[in-house]
Amino acid sequence: TIVGKNNQLFIAYNNQEFAANNIITVKFADILSLRKKYLVRNYNKLSYADIVIPNTISIEDYISILQEDPNVLSIDLNSYGEYTSATSYERWQRKE
């Protein structure tokens, strides 16, 4: 769950809150087409890419835009927080 406090976004997970950053991890069906459409920080051959969220839009609005893209298979929110074996705490995944 995304929580806003004092102009900062937090991801609430497991009774804790972690500061959200401006990068989300997205799995794409076609990794090559995304580089023309989104600001890609890095990507791998498994079709995952770290996408930088522009400062001109909220995380929630940007995720809504990504969810409309049929090339997007899943979205993982990243945050700063305690070390775990998971890379993020929230995931949206396209239903087949």
N, C-alpha and C positions, 0 to 999 in steps of 0.2 A: 504494500500500500504506500502511495506517495503522500507525504505530509508536508505542508508548507508552514514555516515558522520564520519570522523576521527576515523575509526576502531570501530565504535559503530553503532548498528542498531536501527532504530526508526520506529515506526508504525505511518504513517501519517493518521490522521482521523479528519474530521470536521475542517479543516484548522489549525490543531495543530499537533505537533509531540511528541510522547511519547516513552521513552527509552524502547526497547524490552529487556526482560530477557531471560534466557536460558531454560525456561519451557514452554511447550505448553500443552493445554488440548485437549485430543483426546477421541472421543466416539468410542468404539469398539463393534462389533457384538458379539464377544466372549471375555469377559474380562479376563478369566483365561489363555488363550493362550498368551496374551501380556506380561505377567511377565517373560516369558522365552526369549522374543525377544527384549524388550525395557527396558531402565532404568526407572522404575516406582517409582515416589516419593510417590504418594498415589492414591487411586481409591475409587469409591463408587459403590453401588449396582445398580445404574442407567447406569452402563457401561462406565462412564467417568473416565479418568485417567490423572493425571499430569505426563508428560514424560519429563525427563531431556535430553536436547540436548547435546551430547558430544562436548567438546571443539575442537575436531579434524575435525568438519564438520560445514558448514554454515547452518543457519536456513533454507535458501531457498533449499539447497540440501537435508537436512533432511526431509523437508516437501515433496519434490518430492519422496523420498523413501517411506514415509508413504502413499502417494496418490496411490502408486502401490500396497499396501497391501489391498486385498479385505476385510479384517477384519476391516479396518478403515472406519467408517461411516462419521465422521466429524473431523475437526481440527480447534481449536481456538488458535490464537496467543495471548499471554499475554504480558502486558506491565506495566511499572510504570507510573502513571499519575494521573490526577484528578479523584476523586471518581465519579462513575456513577453507575447506576443500572445494567449495563452490566459488564460481567467479562472480556471481551476482545473486540477487535475492528475489527478483521479480522476473517472470517470464510470460510473454504473450506468444502463443503458438497458433498458426493457421490451422483451422479444422479442415480435414479432408472430406 
